[in-house]
Every structure is written in structure tokens, then in C-alpha cells.
Amino acid sequence: MSSPVARRETVRDIEAICRLDLDSRELRRRIAERLTRLVPADSYCFGTIDPTTLLITDDVSAGLTADAATAAVHNEYLVDDVLKFAALARSEVRAGTLGAATGGDPRSSHRYRAVLPMIDARHELRASFVVDRRCWGAIALFAGGGRPDFTPADVDVLRRLSAPVAAALRRAVHRAPAEAAAGPDEAGVLLLDQDLRLLSENPAAKLWRDELTSRGAELPIAVLEVAARGRGATLPAHGRIRGRSGRWLSVHASPLSGGPAAALSGGPYAALNGGPYPALNSGPYAAPLAVTLHPAPSADVAELLLLAYGLTPRERDVLARVVAGLPSRGIAVELHITAATVQDHLKSVFAKTGVRSRRELVATILHL
């Protein structure tokens, strides 16, 4: 077990990393490297989370396989289980172990039985990173049978780090990724089978996947997340992803019906019915899934950036009216405040967004 001194030093070091001006992926790599020096883990997945949809939008990981990632997504959205990231994000308890969450009986967890064996793991520690009641990221650490289970002290370290790491991830939303790659301007369309495996795609989808996919996976984790949530839903699921080029994408997924679903029951895809997720191979889950990727509308990006800047509700009210082109006097009339108060809010907004004028502010928020 780690000493109290080692735990304090780890928290202090990670808080220092959080104060650095890093893009999100580099930030997560450094935090994970420092954390796993204190909390030994054989593999991990450290994802960013959209605070509105609570979908994972990107992952930095080690020791995981593409098949394990797909199985984990299936567990996260299609199976009743403990210690889900969305539940942690909404809970006052930001971290926990699979062993404790199952009352000492991890075999009762579907994730323990179906996902952990794929990476030779027996123990799991999960944490959400939340600040101002918004979740900006989450991490899962895994340890094999040769290691002891994660301890309450390990859990306490993650809980202490929840707010500072979340604040750093929130700030990193405004930094373009260090890597550079250009994506297409047109929409990409993918067709997935009932096990979230790729059946076909148009050329634009292939280009978008090349920009988004990491770790040799067939599909980006964010696409898998949206697809899993859209499985069986009556309305399309949606999410936002930032690519290596720095551009934001909207991802939508919805199940199809009719001929394509029937076609999957025979021919070259008949073997899928014996796949790893038989629960998806019948009833409403038999239909294939359509997924589209396209450049995100300015309004979608602006919504996320507003959250990431940590603006107060009143500051967001003022900003929305600035973007709409209202002068300070008009804003004051609409919000029933004085023009001087509007200026005070604008000064605060300028400071938080790092701009000096209304024109710069609008260009920043609308990603122009």
C-alpha cells in the first residue's frame, strides 16, 4: 500500500500538470503516467466526456485492444451493470472499485465476466472528473490477477483529483490538438452491424475515420459510443468529437429497419448471429445502424465552448446577446439590468475567453 506521503506527492504533481498549457491528449498522457506510478495498473483508458451528453469523445489508453474497447462500449450502454461512467458523473462519490461496487462479488458484474478477461484483468478502478457539476472526463484502471485489488487509499486519490483534473480538461477544450490532419468537408456515412462492426462506408467516412481513429481500432471510440446509445432508440443519438485537425464533428446514429436487417440474417453476415453479443442478434437489435459524421454546426461548438469557459448563467445570457448583435443598452433592456452591469459581465467574459473585443469574442465562440 502506498504511503500518505506518496499519495500527497502524487496529488501535488498531478495538480501541477493540470496547470500546464497542454492539449487534451498530452494532458491525459502525463496525468496517467504520473498516476500509475502510485497506483500500479496493467492497462487503462482515459477519456474525455461531453458534459452535455456524457458520451466519451476521445480516449488515451494503454494495454487495451480494439475488441476490448468495443466490448466495453457494449457494456456501458447496453447492459445493466455497476459503476457506469454516467452514474459516477452524477454521483457525489466520484470514484470506486468494481470489487466494492459489487459487494465483494465482482463475478456478478457483466463487465468482469465479458470485458476484463479480454485484457487479462481482474480488478478495476473507475473515476469521473467533475467540476461545477459538469463531467469533463473519466478514467478506468485495470490490474491483472498477479496484483492485489485497488485500495480505498487509491480511490481517495482519484476522488481528490476529480475537480482539478476536470478543470484542466475543461480548459483544454479550447486548445487545438498538437497533431494536424485535414478532414473532408462532406458528410461521412457508415453502416454498422448489430455488433457495432463496420459493414460499409462512403469515401468521406473513411477520411473522417483516418482523422479520428487511434490505437489501430476499426472505429473511433466516440463513434462506438454514439452508435451504442443509438441502438434500439426511437430518436437518433448524437455526440460531438474533436479531430486531430482541431475541427469539431457531429456524430449521429440511428437504427435502420426493413430489407437491410433481413439481409443480415443470411448470406455473408450469417456468422454474426454467433457473435460475442447474442443479446443484440434478435428482436429490435437485429437491424443495422446508420452513422453519419459531418462538420459540427457553429451553434453546437459554441454550446460546448461556453461550458468549457466556465461562464456563469448571467454571463452566458450576456454573451448570447452579444453573438446576436445586440448593443449593451439593448442587452440591459432584455435582461432588466443596467448597462454598467452589462459591461461588468462583458469584462469578465473577455477575461475568461482571453479576448479584448466583441469582434474577437464572437469569432472565438463561433469558431470563425
N, C-alpha and C positions, 0 to 999 in steps of 0.2 A: 504494500500500500504506500502511496506517495505521502511525503511529509507535509505538514501545514506550510512550511517554508517554501517547498517546491510548488505547492499549489498557488500560493500568493505570487511567487515569481512568474508563474505561467500566466496568471490573470493580468499581472502588470505588463508582461511582454506583449501579450495579445492586444491589450488596450493601446499600447504604443504603436503596434502595427496598424490598428484601426485609425490612428491619427495621420497615417501616411497618405499621400495623394496617389492612390493606386487604382487601376481599373478593377472591375469586379472579379475577374478570373484570377489575376495576380494576388489580389487581396485574399481570396479564399485559399489559394495555394499556400500562401505564407501562414495564414491562421491555422490551416490543417497541419502543416509541417511542425509548427510550434506546439500545437495541442497534442499531437500524437507522440511527442517526446515525453509528455507527462502521462497520457492515457494511451497505453500501448494498444494498437489496433492493426489487424492484418489487412483491412480494407476499409474504405469509407466512400461516402457520396455526400458532397456539399453543394446544395442547390440554392439558387436564388428563387424567390417566390413573388408572384404578382400579388400585391396586398389586397387587390380587389377580388380576384377570382380564386386566390390561394392555390394556384397551379404553379408547379415548378417550371421555370422558364429557361434554366440552363443548369448544367451540373459540372463540377470539377470532382473527379473521382480517382481512386486508385484501387487496384485489386478486384475490380468488377468486370464482368463480361456483358456483352450486348444482350445475351439471352437472360442473364440475371436482371438486367435493367428492365426488360420487357415484362418479366415475371413480377418484378416489384411494382411496376405501374399497374398491372392487373390486380395485384393485391390491394394497392392503395385505393382504387376506385370501384372495384367490382366484387370485393369480398369483405364480409364483416370481420373486423379484426381490431386489436388493441393498438394504442399508441400511434394513431394516424397523425400525419403532419398537420392536417387541418384542425384536428382536435387539440393538438398541442398549441397551435397558434391561438386558439380561442380560450385556452385554459390559463389560469393563473400559475399553474405548475408547468414551467417551460421545458423540462427535460425529464427523462425517465428511462429505465431499462426494461427490456422485454420480459426478463425474469420477474421483476417486481410487478409489472403491469398484469401479468398472468397469475399472480399469487403464488409464484414459485413453480408453476407448471407450464413452461414455455411450449411444450408439445401441444397444448390446447390452441396455440396460435397457428393460423394457416401460413403466415409468413415464415414461422420457424420451420414448418414442415416442407413448404414448397419453394421458398426463396433462399433461405440461409444455406441449405445443403449445396446449392449451385456454386457457392463461393467457399465451401468448406468452413462455414462459420457456425458457431453455437450460441454466441452471445451478441446482443445488440444494445447500443445506447443511442437514443434519439434526442434531439433538442431543436426547438424553434427559436428564432431570433426576432424579438418583438420590441418595438419602441413606439410610444404614443399609441398603443393599442393596434398597431399595424405590423403584420409579419412580413419581413423582407428576405428571409432565408431560413434554411433548415439543414441539419446535418444528421447523418446516420453513420455510426462507427460500428464495425464488426470485429469480433475476435473468434479465433478458432478454438477447437477443443483443448488444445495444448495450453491455453491461457485461462486464468480464472475469470469469473464474470466481472463486469464493471461494478465498481463500488459506489455506495452513497456519496463518498467524497468526490468521485468522478462526476456524478450527477450534479453535485453542488457547484463544481467549477463551471459546468455548462450553464447552469441557471444564473450564475453571477455574470457570465459573459453575454447573456441574451441581449440586453439593451445596448451595450457598446458595439457589439458586432452588428446588430440591426441598424444602428445609426450609421455605421461605416458603409454597410451595403446600400443603405438609402442614398448616401452621398455619391456612391459610385455609379448610381443610375445615370448621373449627368456626364460621366466620363465615357468617351468612345473607347471600345476595346483597342488594345495595343496592336492586335493583328489587323491586317487590311485585306479585304476581299470584296469584290463588287458582285452584287446580285442582279438579277434581271428586273425589269420594270413591270412585266406582265405577271398575272396570277399563275401559281402552280397548282396543279390538281393531282391528287394521289387517290388511289383506290386500295383500301386495306381489307384483308380478310377478317374473319371473326376472331382470330388470334392476334390481331394488330400487326400482321405481316404484310409487306408490300406486294400487291398484285400487279399494278401498273401505274404509270405516271406520265405526264406530259413533259416536254423538254424543259420548261421553266421550273417545274417542280424539282427536277434533277439538279439544276443550278442552285436553287434555294437550299436543297439538302447539302450540297457541297459546301455552302457557306455556314450552315448550322451544325452539321454532324461532327461529333468528336468521338474519340475512343474507338474508331472503326465500326461504330454501330450503323445499322442499316437506316434507322430513323432517329432524328434528334429526340431527346427525352421530352422536350416541350411538346412536340407533335404527338408522341405517345400519350402524354398526359391529357391533352385535349381530346384525342381520339377515345381514350378510355372513358373519360367523363361523358363523351357524346354517345357512347354505346348504349342503345336502348332508350335514349332520351327522346322526348317528343319535340324539343327545340334544339337547334344546333348549339353545341358547346363552343366556347371561344376562348382565346388566350392571346397574349402579346409576347413576342420574343425579340431580343436584340441580336442581330447577326454580327459576324466579325467585322463587317464593313461599318458598323455603327448604326445602320438603318434598322428601324423597327418594323416588324411584320405582325400582321394579324393572322391568326390560325383559326379556322372554323371546321367543325366536324359534325356530321350527321349521318345516321344510318340510311341505307337505301332499302328498297323493297321491290318485290316483283321478280322479273326474269333473272337478274344477276345473282340473287340469293339462291334461286333454284339451281342455277348453273354450277354453283359451288358444291352442290351435294353429289356431283358425279364428275366424270372426266378427270383432268389432271389434278384437281384440287380435292378429290375424294379422300385422299390420305389425311387431309386436315382434320377430318372428323375423329381421328385418333390422336389429335394433338395434345399438348400439355394442359389445356384448359377445357375439358369436355363440357363444363357448365355453359360455355359460350356456344356450343355447337348445336343447340336446339332452341326452339321457341323463338322469342323476339331477338335473340342474339345471333341467329343464323345469317342475317343479312350482312353484306359487305358494308364498308364505311367509306364515305367520300370526305376527303380532307382538302381544304383549299388554303393556300398561303399567298398573301399579297402584301404590298407595302401598306403599313398601318395608316389610317386617316390621321390627319393632324390632331383632331379632337381626341382620339384615343391616346396618342402620345402625350398631349397636353395634360390629360387627366392624371396619367402616371407621374409626370414631372411635377405637377402641383403637389401630389402626395410626397414625392421624394424631396421637395424643397422644405418640407415641414412647415408650410404656411398655416396660420390659424384660420378658422372658418371665416372670420371677417376679412382677413387678408385675401382669401380666395374669392370672396364676394367682390372686393375692390378690383382684383386682377381680372376677373371675368368681364367686368365692365370696361376695363382698360382695353382688353382684347377686342371688345365690341366697338371700340372707338369713342366711348363717352368721355367728355372732359370732366375735370374734377368737380365742377359745380353740378353737372348732371348726375355724377355718381353720388354726390352728397344728397341730392334730392331723392334719388331712388332708394338710398339706404337710410334716409332720415338721420343723417349725421352732418356735422359741419364740414366745410371744405378744408379747414385746418386738420380735422381728424383724418380726412381722406389723404392729405399729404403725409401725415404721420404714418399711416398704413403703407403708403407707397414707398416711403423711405425704408421701412422695414422689409418690404418685398424686394426692393433694389438690393439691400444688403444680403438677403438670403439667396438671391439668384445671381449675385455678382455682376449686375449691370448698372448703368449710370443714367439711362434714359428710357422713356416709354418705348421708343422705337426698338432699342436693344431688347427690352423686356418682351415685347410682342414677338420679335424674331426668335428669341430663345425659347419661349413657351410653345410657339407653333413649329419649332424645329426648322426654321427657314434658312 
